[in-house]
Amino acid sequence: MSFDQAVIRGPLLLVLVAFLTACATVAEQDPTTTSPLLQQISASATGDFSTSLDDTDPALLLTVSSEPLVPANRELTLNLFQQSSDAPARRFRLSLKTTDVASAYPLSGTLAPLLPNGRAIAECPVVVRTSSMGLSVMTEAASCQFGTGNERVGLAKELLFSGSQVRIADRLVSLAQTGQDDVPLTELRFYRLNRYTGWIGVSEGGQWRIAREIQVDTANGRIEPLDAAGMSLGVIIQLDQTMLEGASEQPIVRLTILNAKEETTLARSWSEPGAQRIGIATPQVQVGLERVRTP
C-alpha cells in the first residue's frame, strides 16, 4: 500500500477476525464440511460495534453480518454496515476464500463498496494476513479504483478485527493529474456493543426515588430514567466505551451520571468490557447495572 511505515505501525489494519495462530498448518478439509477457519471467522467477526464518544460524537455504529456457510463451500461473505445519525450509511461486502492448503497464507478474497441498493461500486482484491492481533484485510489503491475521468480514485483501506474490536483506516487517492490532494486518512476504532439492564436511585429530601428495569447500551446509550410515577429523576445515564489512558491500550466501559438540566457530571465509574456488573454509589445517586448476555 502507499501508506508509509510510520502509518502502518499505527492502529490502521483493517481486520475481520482473530485468533488464527496456526493458519499455515490447516489440515486438508473434508469436501462435505465447511472450513473450520471460515467458521471461526463467521463466529468471531459478526455482531454490533460502536465508536467511543472520545472519537466521534454522536457515536458511529457498525454491524457485521455473515451469509450462511454452506457445506463444501470454501467461501465466506461478510456484510459491513456503518451508520450514524448525521451522515449517509456506508456498506461493504467482504468475501473470503480458503486457498490451497500448501499456501503460506490460507485466505484470499475481495472487498466491494456497495451502493444503497446493494450493487457493487467496484470489487477489489484484498491482501489477507494473520498475526497475534488478528486477521488483517487490506486493499491497495493501484488495484481498487472507481469513478471516471477527473473523478477516478483509488481506495487504500485496511481493517483489523480482533473479536472485541474492529479497527478501520482508509484513504481515497486521486488518480487524475489535476493537482487535487488525496482525501486525508481516516481512522476509526469500533468496540463490540455491550447492553445492560438495572436500576438507579436518587436521594431527595431524605428519601430515595428509584427507576427500575432500565436498559442502556454502550453505543452512546443516554437515557433519562423515570420513577414509578413516570416522573424524571433529574439525571441522565450515559454509557460508552473508550481506551484507558496510557500505553496499555486497555478498553474500558465508562458509566457517567449527568445532571439532566445542566448536563454536568455528577458521578462516573469504569469497568472492563467483560465485567458482568458496573455501578455507582454516592450519597446522592446509586446505580446498579448488569450486562445482558448475548446468545
WOJOBEL-V487879 format. One line per field, one symbol per residue. phi: phi as a letter, one per 20 degrees, with the letter a starting at -180 (. if undefined). A space follows every 50 residues. Layout:
phi = ???
This chain:
phi = .efefffgffedfdccqbldecffdfffeffecefgfffffffeeeqdcb eeffdccffedcddcdegedgmeeccddddcdbbfcbffccbcdddcfdg gfffcfccrcccfdfgenfffbcdfcedcdbfepddcbdcgfdccbnclf efcdddccccddnebcdccbbedfdeednffffgfdccdddffddccrbb cceclncddcddlecbceelfccdfdefeneffncceccbcbdffpefle fceddcddffeelefeabbcbfgeffcbbbbcfdbcccccfefeg
